[in-house]
């Protein structure tokens, strides 16, 4: 297996784990009238889109940093941050 193929496989495994973790978070956001969508994982940054009530919430930064980002970084240490698009 070539280096690029290994790198791609590792990225795909990481994306799969990110999506699984996001699915665990979704019920909490949905219960508050919001939702979350995985957009992309690039350069150790997870790009998401918060929707519904979460998109306009005054606590969006806290939700991202202390909720979503903290959980993802704890479970997948190579993640350096989460950005809401």
Residue frames as a rotation matrix with the C-alpha (Angstrom) as fourth column:
UNK 1
0.580 0.814 0.000 0.00
0.814 -0.580 0.000 0.00
0.000 0.000 -1.000 0.00
UNK 2
-0.215 -0.649 0.730 1.35
0.630 -0.663 -0.404 3.39
0.746 0.373 0.552 -1.00
UNK 3
-0.853 -0.223 -0.472 1.77
0.514 -0.515 -0.686 6.27
-0.090 -0.828 0.554 1.42
UNK 4
-0.812 0.584 0.015 -1.08
-0.555 -0.780 0.289 8.30
0.181 0.226 0.957 -0.15
UNK 5
-0.140 0.779 -0.611 -3.40
-0.132 0.596 0.792 5.28
0.981 0.192 0.020 -0.01
UNK 6
-0.390 -0.074 -0.918 -2.62
0.828 0.408 -0.385 4.81
0.403 -0.910 -0.098 3.69
UNK 7
-0.978 -0.005 -0.208 -3.24
0.095 -0.901 -0.424 8.50
-0.185 -0.435 0.881 4.31
UNK 8
-0.552 0.823 -0.135 -6.57
-0.618 -0.295 0.729 8.36
0.559 0.486 0.672 2.43
UNK 9
-0.099 0.492 -0.865 -7.62
0.330 0.836 0.438 5.24
0.939 -0.241 -0.245 4.34
UNK 10
-0.671 -0.207 -0.712 -6.77
0.741 -0.135 -0.658 6.89
0.040 -0.969 0.244 7.68
UNK 11
-0.935 0.352 -0.042 -8.75
-0.352 -0.936 -0.003 9.99
-0.040 0.012 0.999 6.67
UNK 12
-0.292 0.866 -0.406 -11.75
-0.396 0.277 0.875 7.86
0.870 0.417 0.262 5.70
UNK 13
-0.225 0.151 -0.963 -11.60
0.729 0.681 -0.063 6.04
0.646 -0.716 -0.263 9.06
UNK 14
-0.891 -0.144 -0.430 -11.44
0.404 -0.681 -0.611 9.39
-0.205 -0.718 0.665 10.87
UNK 15
-0.744 0.668 -0.039 -14.42
-0.587 -0.624 0.517 10.74
0.321 0.407 0.855 8.89
UNK 16
-0.157 0.689 -0.708 -16.40
0.118 0.725 0.679 7.61
0.980 0.023 -0.195 9.73
UNK 17
-0.422 -0.071 -0.904 -15.69
0.881 0.203 -0.427 8.09
0.213 -0.977 -0.023 13.44
UNK 18
-0.988 0.080 -0.129 -16.56
-0.052 -0.977 -0.208 11.82
-0.142 -0.199 0.970 13.24
UNK 19
-0.487 0.855 -0.179 -19.90
-0.518 -0.118 0.847 10.99
0.703 0.505 0.501 11.61
UNK 20
-0.131 0.406 -0.905 -20.63
0.561 0.782 0.270 8.37
0.817 -0.473 -0.330 14.29
UNK 21
-0.688 -0.190 -0.700 -19.93
0.713 -0.357 -0.604 10.89
-0.135 -0.915 0.381 17.05
UNK 22
-0.916 0.402 -0.019 -22.06
-0.392 -0.880 0.269 13.54
0.091 0.254 0.963 15.35
UNK 23
-0.262 0.852 -0.453 -24.93
-0.106 0.441 0.891 11.05
0.959 0.281 -0.025 15.17
UNK 24
-0.286 0.097 -0.953 -24.63
0.882 0.415 -0.222 10.60
0.374 -0.904 -0.205 18.96
UNK 25
-0.877 -0.116 -0.466 -24.89
0.324 -0.858 -0.398 14.40
-0.354 -0.500 0.791 19.43
UNK 26
-0.826 0.519 0.220 -27.80
0.004 -0.385 0.923 14.95
0.563 0.763 0.316 17.04
UNK 27
-0.053 0.900 -0.433 -30.63
0.764 0.316 0.563 13.91
0.643 -0.301 -0.704 19.42
UNK 28
-0.200 -0.085 -0.976 -29.56
0.862 -0.489 -0.134 16.58
-0.466 -0.868 0.171 21.94
UNK 29
-0.934 -0.177 -0.310 -29.55
0.016 -0.889 0.457 19.30
-0.357 0.422 0.834 19.28
UNK 30
-0.668 0.744 0.024 -32.80
0.200 0.148 0.969 18.08
0.717 0.652 -0.247 17.74
UNK 31
-0.089 0.651 -0.753 -34.48
0.975 0.210 0.066 18.18
0.201 -0.729 -0.654 21.16
UNK 32
-0.280 -0.067 -0.958 -33.69
0.467 -0.881 -0.074 21.92
-0.839 -0.468 0.278 21.24
UNK 33
0.711 0.684 -0.166 -35.04
0.156 -0.383 -0.910 22.48
-0.686 0.621 -0.379 17.72
UNK 34
0.273 -0.701 -0.659 -31.67
-0.861 -0.483 0.157 22.34
-0.428 0.525 -0.736 15.97
UNK 35
0.947 -0.093 0.306 -29.59
0.197 0.924 -0.327 19.90
-0.252 0.370 0.894 14.00
UNK 36
0.162 -0.959 -0.234 -26.02
-0.562 -0.285 0.777 19.29
-0.811 0.006 -0.585 12.86
UNK 37
0.995 0.087 0.053 -24.60
0.001 0.512 -0.859 18.26
-0.102 0.854 0.509 9.53
UNK 38
0.132 -0.981 0.142 -21.08
0.344 0.180 0.922 17.01
-0.930 -0.073 0.361 8.78
UNK 39
0.857 0.121 -0.501 -19.62
-0.368 -0.537 -0.759 18.95
-0.361 0.835 -0.416 5.85
UNK 40
0.650 -0.713 -0.265 -15.91
-0.112 0.254 -0.961 18.10
0.752 0.654 0.085 5.58
UNK 41
0.828 -0.558 -0.049 -12.75
0.146 0.130 0.981 17.03
-0.541 -0.819 0.189 7.39
UNK 42
0.679 -0.621 0.391 -9.59
0.423 -0.104 -0.900 18.68
0.600 0.777 0.192 6.08
UNK 43
-0.197 -0.891 0.410 -6.21
-0.003 -0.417 -0.909 19.47
0.980 -0.180 0.080 7.66
UNK 44
-0.693 -0.072 -0.717 -7.40
0.625 0.436 -0.648 18.16
0.359 -0.897 -0.257 11.05
UNK 45
-0.847 0.526 -0.077 -10.33
-0.430 -0.763 -0.483 20.58
-0.313 -0.376 0.872 11.10
UNK 46
-0.594 0.755 0.279 -13.94
0.773 0.632 -0.065 19.36
-0.226 0.177 -0.958 11.16
UNK 47
-0.926 0.374 -0.051 -16.39
-0.367 -0.861 0.353 21.52
0.088 0.345 0.934 9.20
UNK 48
-0.613 0.788 -0.047 -20.02
0.742 0.555 -0.376 21.29
-0.271 -0.266 -0.925 10.26
UNK 49
-0.709 0.510 0.487 -23.24
-0.146 -0.782 0.606 23.15
0.690 0.359 0.629 9.62
UNK 50
-0.817 0.521 -0.247 -25.58
0.381 0.166 -0.910 23.85
-0.433 -0.837 -0.334 12.53
UNK 51
-0.737 0.627 0.252 -29.18
0.128 -0.237 0.963 24.15
0.664 0.742 0.095 11.41
UNK 52
0.182 0.929 -0.322 -32.59
0.685 0.116 0.720 25.05
0.706 -0.351 -0.615 12.77
UNK 53
0.964 0.264 0.042 -32.66
0.140 -0.634 0.761 26.76
0.228 -0.727 -0.648 16.15
UNK 54
0.461 -0.863 -0.209 -28.92
0.682 0.193 0.705 26.10
-0.568 -0.468 0.677 16.58
UNK 55
-0.036 -0.498 0.866 -28.04
0.946 -0.298 -0.131 28.26
0.323 0.814 0.482 13.57
UNK 56
0.074 0.167 0.983 -29.33
0.104 -0.982 0.159 31.44
0.992 0.091 -0.090 15.25
UNK 57
0.723 0.251 -0.643 -28.76
0.600 0.233 0.765 30.56
0.342 -0.939 0.018 18.90
UNK 58
0.759 -0.430 0.488 -26.94
-0.530 -0.844 0.081 33.01
0.377 -0.320 -0.869 21.16
UNK 59
0.478 -0.553 0.682 -24.99
-0.577 0.387 0.719 30.07
-0.662 -0.737 -0.134 22.59
UNK 60
0.977 -0.042 -0.210 -23.71
-0.153 0.548 -0.822 28.73
0.149 0.835 0.529 19.26
UNK 61
0.187 -0.982 0.016 -20.04
-0.633 -0.133 -0.763 29.37
0.751 0.132 -0.647 20.12
UNK 62
-0.227 -0.202 0.953 -20.38
-0.932 0.328 -0.153 27.56
-0.282 -0.923 -0.263 23.45
UNK 63
0.739 0.558 0.378 -22.19
-0.400 0.815 -0.421 24.66
-0.543 0.160 0.825 21.77
UNK 64
0.819 -0.467 -0.332 -19.40
-0.210 0.293 -0.933 24.35
0.533 0.834 0.142 19.21
UNK 65
-0.066 -0.970 0.232 -16.38
-0.638 -0.138 -0.758 24.78
0.767 -0.198 -0.610 21.52
UNK 66
-0.528 -0.172 0.831 -17.53
-0.842 0.229 -0.488 23.22
-0.106 -0.958 -0.266 24.79
UNK 67
0.388 0.733 0.558 -19.84
-0.556 0.669 -0.493 20.61
-0.735 -0.120 0.667 23.31
UNK 68
0.991 0.113 -0.064 -19.09
-0.114 0.522 -0.845 19.44
-0.062 0.845 0.531 19.80
UNK 69
0.411 -0.906 -0.097 -15.38
-0.529 -0.151 -0.835 20.29
0.742 0.395 -0.541 19.60
UNK 70
-0.132 -0.469 0.873 -14.61
-0.987 0.148 -0.070 19.01
-0.096 -0.871 -0.482 23.09
UNK 71
0.555 0.415 0.721 -16.28
-0.393 0.895 -0.212 15.66
-0.733 -0.166 0.659 22.37
UNK 72
0.978 -0.172 -0.122 -14.61
-0.051 0.369 -0.928 15.23
0.205 0.914 0.352 18.99
UNK 73
0.223 -0.960 0.169 -11.13
-0.691 -0.278 -0.667 16.20
0.688 0.032 -0.725 20.22
UNK 74
0.038 -0.148 0.988 -11.46
-0.911 0.402 0.095 13.92
-0.411 -0.904 -0.119 23.25
UNK 75
0.655 0.338 0.676 -12.38
-0.118 0.929 -0.351 10.95
-0.746 0.150 0.648 21.06
UNK 76
0.675 -0.444 0.590 -10.12
0.726 0.257 -0.637 11.82
0.131 0.858 0.496 18.09
UNK 77
0.423 -0.528 -0.736 -7.04
0.505 -0.537 0.676 13.69
-0.752 -0.658 0.040 19.40
UNK 78
-0.548 -0.703 0.453 -5.71
0.769 -0.211 0.604 14.62
-0.329 0.679 0.656 15.95
UNK 79
0.314 0.713 0.627 -8.66
0.814 -0.542 0.208 16.99
0.488 0.445 -0.751 15.45
UNK 80
-0.723 -0.672 -0.157 -7.49
0.673 -0.636 -0.377 20.55
0.153 -0.379 0.913 16.04
UNK 81
-0.817 0.464 -0.343 -10.82
-0.231 -0.808 -0.542 22.34
-0.528 -0.364 0.767 15.83
UNK 82
-0.292 0.824 0.485 -14.41
0.903 0.405 -0.145 22.57
-0.316 0.396 -0.862 14.61
UNK 83
-0.923 0.022 -0.384 -15.71
-0.132 -0.956 0.261 25.28
-0.361 0.292 0.886 12.30
UNK 84
-0.035 0.980 0.196 -19.38
0.562 0.181 -0.807 26.00
-0.827 0.082 -0.557 11.65
UNK 85
-0.885 -0.271 0.378 -20.06
0.458 -0.370 0.808 27.05
-0.080 0.889 0.451 8.06
